[in-house]
Amino acid sequence: MEPAKKFEKIVESALTLMTRRLSIAIGEPLILLRQRGSYVTGKELVTESQIGQVVVDVDLIGEAVLKGSLFVSRKDAIRLGGLLIMLPELELVKITDEEDYEKDIQYAFSEITHIVGEVFTEVLQDSYLQPSRFVCRNQDVVDELKINEIQKQILPDQNYYQVNAEMILMGKVMDPLVFIFPATFLEPVIQDNGDETPDHAKDYKRGDGKEIIHDGSKNSENEKSLLMPVDAKYLKKIERLQDDIIEHSSQELQTLLGADLTWEEQKIYRVTKEVFVVNREITRQVMACLAISGEIEDDLYVFAEFKDGIRLAGTLLNTPPQELETVVDREEFNSDYQDGFSEIINMLVGILNVLFEDTYNKNIRFHKKQTRYIYQSSVEISDQEPTEDNSCYLFSLKLRINNNSSCCLQLILPEKVVENVVLTSRIKDAVKETAIVAELEDPIKIKPEENQNVKRKADSVPVLIISDYEPDAAAIRKVLEDRKLGWQQCSFGADIKGFLPGKFELIFLISQDLDEQVFGVVIKISSSCSLPLILASSQWTQSKVSMAIRYGVSDILLTPSTDEDILDKIQIIA
């Protein structure tokens, strides 16, 4: 792809994001549409036709500082600035007609340009361009003296690339925003186009010369599909992992989303970065990076197309179907949908922790590291971001929501995790029962003197306390003992699933933090029994309460708590 065309895809992504953020900022619908760009010289760029316009100096900061500019008509700058500071409509019309670009309006338009700079910086960083920061500096109204200054200092006579963005404000077409970039700014996106063979005519091969399997279900002629088959002798074990992921996540995901889910297609391939990041037909993906720690340290990645990520998040947020389809079509991944998608990833982290803890004897944990947005147009295989170019296993999981729309999640698991954990360390199911007995002897603490005073049968221990924070656990134990109620206590590391439901009637889960580990334990409990579960913590927020209820928590307890608070929670068994 020519560097200019590739760069214009980046600009288009920025304008899409800019449209949403500026519309929110000014409180009115604004649409920005990219027009075809062109190479120009400094002399062609700065002419008397720009007298009266507002010019903004732009620094493009990276290994070096390059100079660019942003031009906008004075009336449009006044209109945007006035909307931002919510001027009355009659006053705004008056100063726009008079082109009165007074200080308050100048300051307001500076805020608009800061949003423009933030958006471009975000998109450029996700596109891994250098330089990667777009900083709007000073602004001024162009006059004859300013033209000379621009020609000599700001935009000297060299090659530039100009991209215009058509502005439509409240249905009315305005003059375009004009972005000026030095031609050298496009150099980082230049690809080696020495091989002119059309993509669809090439036979792609691995480094060892063996032919690659193509997945013809979705790939187009322009998409390099370098999908390597899984070794037949490992296939059953790896398929078992995929089946386990689906089995563990089905009910939890269905409960979290409040929707009927049907798993449609599951595929496994060995892949490299060239497949799952670089050579994709889709232009934008959301990627969650999960850090793997313990006996093996690496990263696991979860990818979804923008549209699929929005659809999943919108389902979780109970967005009305018609409204959700509009948001999906526009790819409006706003903060609410980002939070919703993060909640889904948090659930997946909990499921993976439970799955690997219960199934494999390697001690590894997962936790969410970051979520970011990947713009394919300028990611190179040699880049260290967003991932290194290592061999991985791709688990492609396609599901249908409410027998309607389909979504696809792709899990990218490093080869060394699969080979060192999945293929070599599976625990036989027959061993689990003896392991439970051994583990109960240490973490479960039963005081003989308690049972002597229990009003129920001597072997009655109605309350299970699972805790990683002793002060709060001690407060709950005291109230139980005062009420002559037996209790057992264990840590998060105990084999909880192995002794549930037992003879328990109530479970207290106590933690200082409400993180992925805690919700992983919640998932483990709710998948093992239907006992009432009370989650105690000092970190409650409205979103955490909602998440806890979705995961199967019956009630919450805000700590530190009074005896009366605890008594209120145990009324169901007292």
C-alpha positions, 0 to 999 in steps of 0.5 A, spaced: 500 500 500 502 506 498 504 510 504 499 516 503 493 511 502 495 508 508 496 514 512 489 516 510 486 510 513 490 513 520 487 520 519 480 516 517 480 513 524 482 519 528 476 523 524 471 517 526 474 518 534 474 526 533 467 526 531 464 522 537 469 526 542 467 533 539 460 532 539 460 530 546 464 536 548 460 541 544 453 538 545 451 538 538 452 533 532 458 534 528 461 530 523 468 530 520 469 526 513 476 525 510 477 528 503 482 525 499 489 528 501 495 530 496 502 532 496 503 540 496 509 544 497 510 550 502 509 555 496 502 552 494 500 551 501 500 558 504 497 563 499 493 570 500 486 566 500 488 564 507 487 571 510 482 571 515 483 564 517 485 561 524 491 557 523 494 553 529 501 551 530 502 543 530 508 540 533 509 532 531 513 530 537 518 523 536 525 522 535 525 529 532 520 535 532 516 536 526 512 542 524 505 542 521 499 546 521 491 546 522 487 551 518 480 553 520 475 558 517 474 564 523 467 563 523 467 556 524 472 557 530 467 562 533 462 557 532 465 551 535 468 555 541 461 558 542 458 552 543 463 549 547 462 555 552 455 554 551 453 561 549 446 563 548 444 562 540 442 569 539 449 571 542 453 566 538 449 568 531 451 575 532 459 574 534 459 569 528 456 574 523 461 579 526 467 574 526 468 577 533 474 572 535 475 575 542 479 572 547 474 567 551 472 564 544 479 563 542 480 560 549 474 555 547 477 554 541 484 552 544 480 547 548 477 544 541 484 543 538 487 540 545 481 535 543 484 534 536 491 533 538 489 528 544 485 524 539 491 524 533 496 522 539 492 516 541 491 514 534 498 515 532 500 511 538 496 505 537 498 505 529 506 505 532 508 511 528 514 515 529 513 521 531 507 519 535 505 525 539 500 531 535 501 537 540 497 543 538 500 550 540 499 557 538 493 559 534 493 566 530 488 569 525 492 569 518 493 576 515 499 579 510 504 579 516 502 572 518 503 569 511 510 571 511 511 568 518 508 562 516 512 561 509 519 563 513 518 559 520 512 555 520 511 552 513 517 553 509 518 551 502 518 543 502 514 538 501 507 537 505 501 532 505 495 536 506 488 532 508 482 536 508 476 534 513 469 536 511 465 539 517 458 538 518 455 541 524 448 540 526 446 538 519 449 544 516 456 543 511 461 548 514 468 549 511 473 544 511 478 543 517 485 543 513 491 538 516 498 539 514 503 534 515 510 534 513 511 529 507 517 526 512 511 524 517 509 519 512 515 515 512 514 510 518 508 507 514 512 506 508 512 498 506 517 495 502 513 494 495 518 491 491 514 485 490 509 487 485 506 480 485 498 481 486 497 478 493 491 473 491 496 470 486 502 468 491 503 461 494 504 463 502 509 459 505 512 458 512 520 459 513 521 452 512 518 452 505 511 448 507 505 450 505 500 454 509 493 452 510 488 457 508 482 458 512 477 460 507 471 461 511 472 469 512 479 470 508 479 475 502 484 475 496 487 481 499 488 477 506 494 473 507 492 467 511 498 464 514 494 459 518 499 453 520 496 446 522 496 443 529 501 437 530 496 431 530 499 428 536 497 434 540 491 436 537 486 432 542 489 435 548 489 442 545 482 441 543 480 439 550 483 446 553 478 449 548 472 445 550 474 447 557 474 454 556 467 454 552 464 449 558 467 454 564 465 460 560 458 458 557 454 459 563 458 465 566 458 469 560 450 467 559 449 470 566 453 476 565 450 478 559 443 476 560 442 473 554 442 466 550 448 464 547 450 459 542 457 457 540 457 456 533 464 455 530 471 453 534 477 453 530 485 452 533 491 454 529 498 455 530 499 462 528 504 468 528 503 476 529 502 476 521 496 473 522 492 476 528 495 483 528 498 485 521 494 482 515 487 482 517 482 485 513 478 488 518 482 495 520 480 496 527 480 491 533 480 491 541 485 487 544 486 485 552 492 483 554 492 478 560 499 477 564 501 470 566 505 470 572 507 464 576 512 458 574 511 461 567 511 468 565 508 471 558 502 474 556 495 472 553 491 476 548 484 476 547 482 480 540 475 482 537 473 486 532 471 493 534 463 491 532 464 485 536 467 488 542 461 493 542 456 488 541 458 484 547 459 490 551 452 493 549 448 486 550 451 487 557 449 494 558 442 492 556 442 497 550 436 496 546 437 492 540 435 498 535 440 503 538 445 497 539 445 496 532 446 503 530 452 504 535 455 497 532 454 500 525 458 507 527 463 503 531 462 508 537 466 504 542 465 510 547 467 509 555 461 506 557 462 500 552 469 500 554 467 499 561 462 493 559 468 490 555 473 490 560 467 487 565 467 481 560 475 481 560 475 481 568 470 475 567 474 471 562 480 472 567 476 469 573 474 463 568 481 462 566 484 462 573 479 457 575 480 453 569 488 452 570 488 452 577 483 446 577 486 442 571 493 443 571 499 442 576 503 448 574 502 454 578 500 460 574 495 466 574 492 470 569 491 478 571 488 483 566 494 488 564 491 493 559 486 494 554 488 497 547 485 499 540 489 496 534 489 500 528 491 495 523 493 500 517 500 501 520 502 495 524 509 492 522 511 485 524 518 487 526 514 492 531 515 490 539 508 493 540 502 490 541 505 484 541 512 480 539 512 476 533 512 469 536 509 463 535 502 462 538 496 458 538 489 461 536 483 459 539 477 462 535 471 462 538 464 464 535 458 465 538 451 467 537 447 472 541 439 471 542 439 467 536 441 473 532 448 476 531 454 473 531 461 475 535 467 472 535 473 472 540 480 470 539 484 468 544 492 468 543 496 463 547 503 463 547 506 456 544 511 455 551 504 456 555 501 451 551 507 446 551 509 447 558 502 447 561 497 444 557 501 438 553 505 436 559 501 437 566 494 435 566 492 433 573 488 426 572 481 427 575 482 421 579 487 424 584 482 430 585 479 427 591 485 425 595 488 432 594 481 435 597 482 431 604 490 433 604 488 440 603 482 440 608 487 438 614 491 445 613 487 451 611 480 449 615 480 451 622 475 448 627 475 449 634 473 443 638 471 447 644 466 451 639 462 444 637 461 443 645 457 449 645 453 449 638 446 448 639 445 444 633 448 437 632 455 436 634 457 436 626 453 442 624 458 447 621 453 452 617 458 457 615 464 457 611 468 463 611 473 464 605 478 470 607 484 473 605 484 479 610 484 476 617 481 482 621 474 482 617 474 475 618 475 475 626 469 480 626 465 475 623 467 469 627 466 473 633 459 474 631 458 467 629 461 465 636 456 469 640 450 466 636 453 459 638 454 458 630 459 453 628 464 455 622 470 453 618 475 458 615 479 457 609 484 461 604 483 463 597 488 457 595 484 451 598 480 447 593 473 450 594 470 446 589 472 440 592 468 440 599 462 444 596 456 444 598 457 439 604 453 441 610 454 449 609 448 453 609 452 460 608 458 462 605 462 469 607 467 471 602 472 476 605 477 480 601 480 487 601 480 488 594 475 486 589 479 484 583 480 478 578 482 473 583 476 475 588 471 474 582 475 468 580 473 465 587 466 467 586 465 464 579 468 457 582 463 458 588 457 459 584 459 454 579 459 449 585 453 450 589 447 454 590 448 456 597 447 464 599 454 467 598 456 474 601 461 478 599 465 482 604 469 488 602 471 495 603 472 497 596 465 497 594 462 501 588 456 501 584 459 498 578 462 493 583 456 491 586 453 490 579 458 485 577 458 481 583 450 480 582 452 478 575 457 473 578 452 470 583 453 474 589 447 473 593 448 479 598 454 484 600 457 486 606 461 493 607 467 492 611 469 494 617 462 492 619 458 492 626 456 486 629 449 489 627 451 489 620 453 482 620 447 479 624 443 482 619 446 478 614 446 471 618 438 472 619 437 466 614 440 461 618 440 464 625 
